[in-house]
Every structure is written in C-alpha cells, then in structure tokens.
Amino acid sequence: MHVYGHIYSCNYSAKCRSLQATELLERMSRANPVVIFSRSTCFMCHAAKRLFCSMGVNPRVYELDEYPGGKDLERVLLELVGGGGDAVPVPVVFIGGKLVGGMDRVMGSHISGTLVPLLKEAGALWL
C-alpha cells in the first residue's frame, strides 16, 4: 500500500497479522491427519498426545508457547473454540483438517466409539 510515497507492508497491521495467522492455522491443521495445538506445560495436552500415540497415531504437535507466532495463532484458535478469558483452552485437536475440539470432545468421541472411524477416514489409522 502506498501512503505519502512510502510503501507500507501489511505485516504492521494487527488485522493483517490476524489474516496471516488464520491462513497459517488452516494450512497447519491440514498438513497432517491429526494436528494438536498444545502448550508444553499443559497436563491435558500431554494426555491428548499420549492418547493418540497409544492408538498408533502420530499427531503433529504445535506447542503454542514455543512456536514463533504462537500468540497470533492463539488468538485465532480462541475465536474458533471460544472459552472463558484470554487463554485458549488447549489442547485443540484437528482430525482430517476439521476441528474436533478440546480434550472433552476427543475423549467423548473415544468413549462413544466415533474417534477411530474419524482417524481412519483421515488416514491416521490403517487398521
């Protein structure tokens, strides 16, 4: 954008950063059959990762507290999943590029028997 003869990059705008983070989140969530957005110190995130690994699924995990631009991704995730306050209720799980939700939804799907079919459909499980 040209303003008074200068070229300004979209990177300086919070709105533009949000759009970039949204596009990045969409690409990240589709890059692997199972994607978990996590925080490295979160117990429930650890439990989600262990659940998938115990099923033979190799999730792609993004630790938001260690990922460059993690704060921007957190804002987009907060818009998607809601929650009380300013913090994203992690973990946030995507299967086959689709938002499943947090640990409560993942465990509910696991208990009801719908998680394995989701994983098979996404190509995360072969058996």
C-alpha positions, 0 to 999 in steps of 0.5 A: 500500500502506498501512503505519502510515497512510502510503501507500507507492508501489511505485516504492521497491521494487527488485522493483517497479522490476524489474516496471516495467522488464520491462513497459517492455522488452516494450512497447519491443521491440514498438513497432517491427519491429526494436528494438536495445538498444545502448550508444553506445560499443559497436563491435558495436552500431554494426555491428548498426545499420549492418547493418540500415540497409544492408538498408533497415531502420530499427531503433529504437535504445535506447542503454542508457547514455543512456536514463533507466532504462537500468540497470533495463532492463539488468538485465532484458535480462541475465536474458533473454540471460544472459552472463558478469558484470554487463554485458549483452552488447549489442547485443540485437536484437528482430525482430517483438517476439521476441528474436533475440539478440546480434550472433552470432545476427543475423549467423548468421541473415544468413549462413544466409539466415533474417534477411530472411524474419524482417524481412519477416514483421515488416514491416521489409522490403517487398521 
